Amino acid sequence: MLRQNLRLNKNYLPVPEKATQVTSNVGNRSVRNALNIRYVDVGGGQDCANELLAAFGPDYDLEQYGVRLVASPRHADVLLVTGCVTNKMADPLRKTYEAIPNPKIVVACGDAAITGGVFANAKYCLGPVSTVIPVDRAVPGDPPSAATLVEVFRQISGRYKR
């Protein structure tokens, strides 16, 4: 009974102003049932990873919308990539992308993944994720908030009504 009282109401989900800046060319490739995400950090800080953990934490509880993290790319629908692609992570990123079954959706999360961010001119950085694999959706921010990530994954899963 105590646990039930501590959970947030499912209708309560703060929608940030920044969420309107989410870009997409996913088209009709939405997932109807559970949404399985394979997360890859290709270089950079841990700020996006911390926000992703917060999105799956008790405040936002992203799993209530059928969204979950998976360990194998063969079980994934979405590839979530954070950070600027480094020289050593380019090939593992390509292999992970190829292992995900079609139709697959690639989400570049954070400014470093979209533009290279502060690491863009570093000698070990190849550039943004789009230089290595095609990106379907970009979520801007340094880092994007957990509420923005929840909104994006709810949109992809088809469980979002405004």
N, C-alpha and C positions, 0 to 999 in steps of 0.2 A: 504494500500500500504506500509506503514511503517513496519507493522508486517511482511510482506512477505520479505522485505529486511533484517530483522534481523535474519531470520531462516537460519540455516546452509544448505548447499547443501546436498542433500540426499546421494550423492556419497562420501562425505567426512565423513570418520569415522576412526579416528586413531586406528590402530591395535597395541596393545602393544606387546612387546617381550614376556612378561610373559604369554600371552594367549596360547602359545604352550604347556604350562605345564598343561593345563586343562585335567583331566582324566575323562573317561566315560566308562560305560558299559551299556548304554541305548539301544544299538542295533538298531532295526528297529522301536522303539517306538518314532517316531517323530510326531508332530502335524501339520496338514496341514493348518488349518485356524487360528483363533485367539488363542493365548496362554494365558491362565488365570493362574495367579500365586497367591497362598496363601502364605503369608510371616509370619513366626513365629520366634521370637527371644526367644531362650530358656535359655539365660543367657550370661552374658559377657558385653562388651562395646557396644557403639553405632556406632562404626566406620563403620561396614558393612552396617548398616541402612543408614548412611549418604551417602555412595557410591551408594546404591540402589536408594535413592532419587535423586542423581545426574544423574543416568542413565535415570530416568523418567523426568528429568528437561529439559529445553529448549536447552541445549548444545547437548545432545545425543538423546532426544525425542524417547525413546524406544517404545512408543505407535504407532509410524508411521509404525512399523513392525508387528502390530497386537498383541503386548504384553501388557497385562494390569494386574493390581492388583485387586483381588476380596476379598470381606469380608468373604464370606462363603466357607468352604472347599468343599461343595457339588457342587460348580460351578468351581472348580479348576482342572487344568490339571497337574500343577507342584506345589510341596511343596518346598518352599525355606526356609531353616533353617540356622540360624546364631547362634553362641555362643556355649559354652560348656553346655551340658545338666545338669541341676541342679536336685536335688532330687524332688522338687515340680513341675517341668515342664515335667518330664518323662511321667506321665500319660496323661496330656493334649496333649502332642505331639503324643502319640500313638492313642488317640481318633481322633485327627485331621487327622492323616495318614489314619485311617480306614474310615473316612467320605469322603475322596476323591474317586471318582469313578475310576474304572479301565479303561484303563491303566493309571497308575500314574507314575510320574517321581519325584524323590526326589533329590534335589540339596543341598549339604552341602557347605555353602559359608564361606570362611575364615578359618584360621588356627585353631581357637578354635573349630569350628564345625568338622573339619577333624581329629585333633589329640588331642584336649583338650586344646591346646595352653598353655598359662601361668597359666590357671586355672586347669590344669590336676591333680595336686596333692592337690587341695583344698578339705576340708572335705564335702562341699556341692555339689561337682561336681561328677556326675556319669561317665563322660567321653565324648568321641565324639558322634556325632549323630548316627553313625553306631552301637553303643552298644544298642540303643533303637529301631531303625527302619532301614530297609535296605536303603542304599544310592546308587543312580544310577550315580550321577555325583558329583565330588568334584572340587571346584574352589579354588585353593590355593591363599594365600596372607593375609597380615595383615594390612589393609583389601585389598581385590582385587579391582582394579580400576573400575570406572564406565565403561570405555571402554571395559574391560574384561567381565564385566557382560552383556553388550550389545552384545558382540560377542557370548557369551555362549547362551543367549536366542535366538539370531538369528539362531544359529546352531540347537537348539532344535526345533524351529518353522519351520525349513526348508527354511528360507529366508536368507540364507547366501551363498555367492559364493565368493571364493577366487581367 
